Amino acid sequence: TICTDCGLPIKHQGLFCAAPSPHHCANDGCDAELCKSCSESYPLVIRSNVDDDPSSPEESKDELLKARIQCFCKSCFQRLSVLDFDKTYDVVDPPPDVARSGVTFVFVHDGGGSRAM
C-alpha cells in the first residue's frame, strides 16, 4: 500500500501492532491511506457537534472539553482548516461589526515560520 500524501510504501508494524496500518483520513468519504508519519502531520481539533453554535462562554468551554483531535490527509486538512492556504500571509483584524482598536497585525510566513509547512 502507498501513502496518499507522501507516496512512500506504508510499512506494516507486524502481526501484534496495536495501531492500524495503514492509517485512514478521519474525513468521512475520504479514502486516503496514510503512513504513520503523514497521519500525525495534519491534526485538527473537531467539536463534537459542529452544527450547534454555543451561545455562552460556558457552552463554549463545554464544547471544547468534548472536542477531540482527529488526523486528516493534507488535502482534507487544508479544506477543513480555518486557515486560507492560498495565502502566504495572515491579517489579524477585528470583524467588521466590532469597533477597531487602530491596530492590525500582518503575519508574513516564509521558511521555518510558515504555518503552511
C-alpha positions in Angstrom: 0.0 0.0 0.0 1.2 3.5 -0.9 0.7 6.6 1.3 -1.6 9.1 -0.3 0.3 12.1 0.9 4.0 11.3 0.6 3.8 8.4 -2.0 6.1 6.1 0.0 5.2 2.5 0.8 3.3 2.0 4.1 5.3 -0.2 6.4 3.3 -2.7 8.4 4.4 -2.9 12.0 4.0 -6.6 12.4 1.4 -9.1 13.5 0.9 -7.7 17.0 0.9 -4.0 16.2 -1.8 -2.2 18.2 -2.1 0.7 15.7 -4.0 0.1 12.5 -1.8 0.1 9.4 -2.4 1.9 7.1 -4.0 4.9 8.9 -7.0 6.4 7.3 -8.1 10.0 7.0 -10.7 11.0 9.6 -12.9 12.8 7.0 -16.0 10.8 6.1 -15.9 9.9 2.4 -12.1 10.3 2.0 -10.4 7.0 1.2 -6.8 8.3 1.7 -4.5 5.7 3.3 -1.6 7.3 5.2 1.7 6.2 6.7 2.2 6.8 10.4 4.3 10.0 9.8 1.7 11.6 7.5 -1.2 10.6 9.7 0.4 12.6 12.5 1.2 15.6 10.4 -2.3 17.2 9.9 -4.3 17.1 13.2 -7.4 19.3 13.8 -9.5 19.8 16.9 -13.0 18.9 15.9 -16.0 19.9 18.0 -18.4 17.0 18.9 -21.4 18.7 17.3 -20.3 21.3 14.7 -24.0 22.2 13.9 -24.6 23.7 17.3 -23.3 27.2 17.9 -22.5 27.8 21.6 -24.3 30.9 22.8 -22.4 31.5 26.0 -18.8 31.2 27.2 -19.8 28.3 29.5 -21.3 26.4 26.5 -18.1 27.2 24.5 -16.0 25.7 27.3 -18.2 22.6 27.4 -17.9 22.2 23.7 -14.1 22.5 23.9 -13.9 19.8 26.6 -15.9 17.5 24.4 -13.8 18.2 21.3 -11.3 15.6 20.0 -8.3 15.7 17.9 -8.6 13.9 14.6 -6.0 13.3 11.9 -6.6 14.1 8.2 -4.8 13.8 4.9 -3.2 17.0 3.7 -6.0 17.9 1.2 -8.8 17.4 3.8 -6.8 19.3 6.4 -6.4 22.3 4.1 -10.1 22.2 3.1 -11.4 21.8 6.7 -8.9 24.2 8.5 -9.9 27.8 9.3 -6.7 28.9 7.6 -6.6 30.0 4.0 -3.8 28.0 2.4 -4.0 30.0 -0.8 -2.3 32.9 1.0 1.2 33.2 2.3 0.2 35.8 4.9 -2.4 36.3 7.6 -4.1 39.6 8.6 -5.5 39.7 12.2 -8.1 42.4 12.3 -11.4 42.7 14.3 -14.6 41.6 12.5 -16.4 44.4 10.6 -19.1 44.7 13.3 -16.5 45.3 16.1 -15.1 48.8 16.8 -11.5 49.0 15.5 -8.7 49.5 18.0 -6.4 51.0 15.4 -4.1 48.0 15.4 -3.8 45.5 12.6 -1.3 42.6 12.6 0.0 41.2 9.4 2.0 37.9 9.6 4.1 37.1 6.6 5.1 33.4 6.5 8.3 32.0 4.9 10.7 29.3 5.6 10.6 27.7 9.0 8.0 30.2 10.2 5.4 29.0 7.7 2.1 27.8 9.1 1.5 26.0 5.8 4.6 23.7 6.0 
